[in-house]
């Protein structure tokens, strides 16, 4: 199920894409968000490092995310 949220800045968050009809709306990408949740849990359990998690996400989703970006997402999640 796709959910939407309002775009707040120039950066497109991981797991979202810009709506074709309205560039101020972001549409969720469930596959990417699910992969992100999975990696966050593995990092919190100390199974993977931030760098390994970022590389794994890039391999699985095809979308690049830096280890620092992943760290910010995890910090925001807590």
N, CA, C and O of each residue as an XYZ file, in Angstrom:
312
protein
N       0.837     -1.178      0.000
C       0.000      0.000      0.000
C       0.885      1.247      0.000
O       1.757      1.407      0.854
N       0.646      2.111     -0.962
C       1.430      3.330     -1.059
C       0.842      4.405     -0.151
O      -0.367      4.633     -0.117
N       1.723      5.044      0.568
C       1.295      6.174      1.380
C       1.994      7.416      0.846
O       2.999      7.321      0.140
N       1.461      8.562      1.183
C       2.056      9.807      0.707
C       2.365     10.715      1.890
O       1.791     10.589      2.972
N       3.279     11.620      1.645
C       3.562     12.659      2.627
C       4.061     13.886      1.882
O       4.479     13.801      0.727
N       4.013     15.011      2.548
C       4.392     16.275      1.933
C       5.914     16.393      1.872
O       6.616     16.042      2.820
N       6.401     16.884      0.763
C       7.834     17.105      0.581
C       8.242     18.346      1.346
O       7.612     19.394      1.201
N       9.293     18.250      2.166
C       9.687     19.360      3.019
C      10.983     20.043      2.593
O      11.320     21.108      3.109
N      11.711     19.439      1.655
C      12.970     20.032      1.229
C      13.407     19.459     -0.096
O      12.670     18.702     -0.728
N      14.606     19.818     -0.522
C      15.071     19.348     -1.831
C      15.490     17.874     -1.854
O      15.523     17.257     -2.919
N      15.806     17.315     -0.702
C      16.265     15.935     -0.630
C      15.077     14.979     -0.595
O      14.110     15.192      0.135
N      15.171     13.924     -1.398
C      14.133     12.897     -1.407
C      14.565     11.816     -0.422
O      15.617     11.208     -0.621
N      13.793     11.553      0.635
C      14.185     10.545      1.624
C      14.232      9.145      1.028
O      13.519      8.836      0.073
N      15.082      8.307      1.607
C      15.183      6.922      1.168
C      13.832      6.247      1.392
O      13.236      6.378      2.461
N      13.359      5.533      0.391
C      12.081      4.845      0.502
C      10.920      5.638     -0.061
O       9.770      5.214      0.051
N      11.202      6.781     -0.664
C      10.153      7.621     -1.241
C      10.561      8.097     -2.621
O      11.748      8.149     -2.943
N       9.569      8.445     -3.441
C       9.811      9.039     -4.750
C       8.833     10.186     -4.930
O       7.797     10.241     -4.268
N       9.165     11.096     -5.824
C       8.321     12.265     -6.087
C       7.138     11.833     -6.951
O       7.294     11.068     -7.903
N       5.967     12.332     -6.607
C       4.762     12.065     -7.389
C       4.900     12.704     -8.773
O       5.389     13.827     -8.894
N       4.471     11.990     -9.811
C       4.570     12.500    -11.177
C       3.711     13.746    -11.390
O       4.108     14.662    -12.110
N       2.557     13.778    -10.776
C       1.615     14.870    -10.996
C       1.877     16.096    -10.120
O       1.581     17.219    -10.527
N       2.430     15.888     -8.920
C       2.644     16.988     -7.981
C       4.009     16.813     -7.332
O       4.198     15.894     -6.535
N       4.962     17.679     -7.659
C       6.323     17.502     -7.137
C       6.460     17.877     -5.663
O       7.562     17.818     -5.118
N       5.362     18.262     -5.006
C       5.397     18.568     -3.580
C       4.907     17.397     -2.734
O       4.821     17.500     -1.510
N       4.585     16.280     -3.393
C       4.098     15.083     -2.704
C       5.093     13.945     -2.920
O       5.587     13.743     -4.029
N       5.380     13.209     -1.853
C       6.245     12.042     -1.922
C       5.395     10.781     -1.778
O       4.483     10.728     -0.953
N       5.699      9.775     -2.583
C       5.001      8.500     -2.537
C       5.960      7.461     -1.988
O       7.112      7.386     -2.416
N       5.494      6.667     -1.052
C       6.366      5.654     -0.449
C       6.629      4.509     -1.424
O       5.807      4.202     -2.288
N       7.796      3.889     -1.263
C       8.165      2.702     -2.016
C       8.277      1.577     -0.985
O       9.305      1.454     -0.318
N       7.232      0.756     -0.847
C       7.191     -0.253      0.223
C       8.397     -1.195      0.239
O       8.874     -1.565      1.311
N       8.893     -1.585     -0.933
C      10.038     -2.492     -1.015
C      11.271     -1.874     -0.350
O      11.974     -2.547      0.405
N      11.529     -0.609     -0.628
C      12.690      0.066     -0.038
C      12.517      0.275      1.459
O      13.468      0.106      2.222
N      11.323      0.637      1.881
C      11.083      0.851      3.311
C      11.219     -0.449      4.095
O      11.730     -0.444      5.214
N      10.770     -1.557      3.524
C      10.892     -2.859      4.187
C      12.363     -3.266      4.303
O      12.790     -3.768      5.343
N      13.136     -3.048      3.233
C      14.572     -3.353      3.273
C      15.270     -2.477      4.310
O      16.164     -2.946      5.015
N      14.871     -1.219      4.407
C      15.458     -0.305      5.389
C      15.176     -0.773      6.810
O      16.075     -0.770      7.650
N      13.936     -1.175      7.090
C      13.594     -1.690      8.424
C      14.432     -2.908      8.780
O      14.915     -3.040      9.904
N      14.597     -3.791      7.811
C      15.379     -5.018      8.031
C      16.826     -4.685      8.395
O      17.389     -5.258      9.327
N      17.418     -3.754      7.647
C      18.810     -3.369      7.900
C      18.957     -2.652      9.229
O      19.933     -2.878      9.946
N      18.011     -1.794      9.572
C      18.077     -1.080     10.852
C      18.100     -2.061     12.010
O      18.855     -1.878     12.965
N      17.282     -3.097     11.934
C      17.272     -4.114     13.004
C      18.606     -4.835     13.091
O      19.103     -5.078     14.191
N      19.197     -5.183     11.949
C      20.494     -5.874     11.960
C      21.597     -4.978     12.516
O      22.498     -5.459     13.202
N      21.533     -3.694     12.228
C      22.541     -2.763     12.753
C      22.364     -2.587     14.260
O      23.349     -2.555     14.999
N      21.129     -2.475     14.716
C      20.876     -2.334     16.155
C      21.326     -3.583     16.927
O      21.762     -3.486     18.074
N      21.218     -4.745     16.291
C      21.657     -5.993     16.931
C      23.159     -6.201     16.782
O      23.705     -7.193     17.265
N      23.830     -5.257     16.107
C      25.278     -5.282     15.874
C      25.720     -6.465     15.016
O      26.833     -6.970     15.162
N      24.832     -6.900     14.116
C      25.175     -7.948     13.154
C      25.927     -7.325     11.983
O      26.843     -7.933     11.430
N      25.534     -6.108     11.610
C      26.167     -5.377     10.515
C      26.645     -4.013     10.992
O      26.103     -3.439     11.937
N      27.676     -3.507     10.313
C      28.103     -2.129     10.575
C      27.276     -1.188      9.709
O      26.538     -1.631      8.829
N      27.401      0.101      9.959
C      26.681      1.082      9.146
C      27.108      1.015      7.684
O      26.275      1.102      6.781
N      28.394      0.862      7.459
C      28.897      0.789      6.080
C      28.383     -0.458      5.375
O      27.965     -0.395      4.218
N      28.413     -1.582      6.067
C      27.899     -2.825      5.470
C      26.401     -2.709      5.182
O      25.926     -3.172      4.145
N      25.669     -2.096      6.094
C      24.237     -1.912      5.899
C      23.933     -1.020      4.704
O      23.018     -1.304      3.931
N      24.699      0.059      4.549
C      24.498      0.972      3.423
C      24.801      0.263      2.098
O      24.077      0.431      1.116
N      25.869     -0.524      2.080
C      26.197     -1.273      0.866
C      25.137     -2.322      0.551
O      24.772     -2.517     -0.608
N      24.646     -2.997      1.592
C      23.618     -4.019      1.382
C      22.341     -3.384      0.822
O      21.713     -3.945     -0.076
N      21.959     -2.221      1.347
C      20.778     -1.520      0.843
C      20.950     -1.131     -0.626
O      20.021     -1.263     -1.422
N      22.127     -0.657     -0.972
C      22.385     -0.271     -2.351
C      22.297     -1.496     -3.266
O      21.746     -1.420     -4.364
N      22.837     -2.612     -2.809
C      22.796     -3.837     -3.610
C      21.366     -4.340     -3.788
O      20.981     -4.747     -4.884
N      20.586     -4.312     -2.721
C      19.239     -4.867     -2.762
C      18.242     -3.948     -3.486
O      17.402     -4.433     -4.244
N      18.325     -2.629     -3.261
C      17.318     -1.714     -3.815
C      17.794     -0.973     -5.055
O      16.976     -0.472     -5.827
N      19.101     -0.897     -5.255
C      19.619     -0.138     -6.383
C      19.689      1.357     -6.109
O      20.027      2.136     -7.000
N      19.375      1.757     -4.897
C      19.395      3.169     -4.523
C      20.499      3.401     -3.500
O      20.589      2.693     -2.498
N      21.334      4.393     -3.761
C      22.488      4.649     -2.903
C      22.096      5.409     -1.643
O      21.286      6.334     -1.680
N      22.686      4.999     -0.536
C      22.521      5.679      0.745
C      23.857      5.600      1.462
O      24.422      4.515      1.600
N      24.368      6.731      1.918
C      25.654      6.731      2.609
C      25.502      6.162      4.017
O      24.396      6.092      4.553
N      26.626      5.755      4.609
C      26.573      5.227      5.971
C      26.160      6.317      6.949
O      25.493      6.031      7.944
N      26.544      7.561      6.683
C      26.140      8.666      7.555
C      24.646      8.957      7.415
O      23.976      9.280      8.396
N      24.133      8.840      6.197
C      22.698      9.008      5.983
C      21.913      7.932      6.717
O      20.863      8.203      7.298
N      22.429      6.713      6.685
C      21.796      5.605      7.397
C      21.844      5.843      8.904
O      20.888      5.540      9.617
N      22.956      6.385      9.381
C      23.081      6.698     10.807
C      22.034      7.726     11.234
O      21.437      7.602     12.304
N      21.813      8.747     10.391
C      20.805      9.766     10.698
C      19.397      9.179     10.722
O      18.577      9.560     11.557
N      19.120      8.263      9.816
C      17.809      7.617      9.783
C      17.595      6.800     11.050
O      16.508      6.820     11.627
N      18.627      6.080     11.485
C      18.521      5.267     12.711
C      18.346      6.165     13.927
O      17.536      5.861     14.803
N      19.088      7.261     13.994
C      18.975      8.186     15.130
C      17.578      8.812     15.175
O      17.017      8.999     16.255
N      17.030      9.127     14.034
C      15.701      9.715     13.966
C      14.638      8.691     14.372
O      13.606      9.046     14.942
N      14.901      7.431     14.074
C      13.970      6.340     14.375
C      13.874      6.076     15.880
O      12.830      5.645     16.369
N      14.943      6.330     16.604
C      14.975      6.017     18.045
C      14.272      7.030     18.893
O      14.225      6.888     20.115
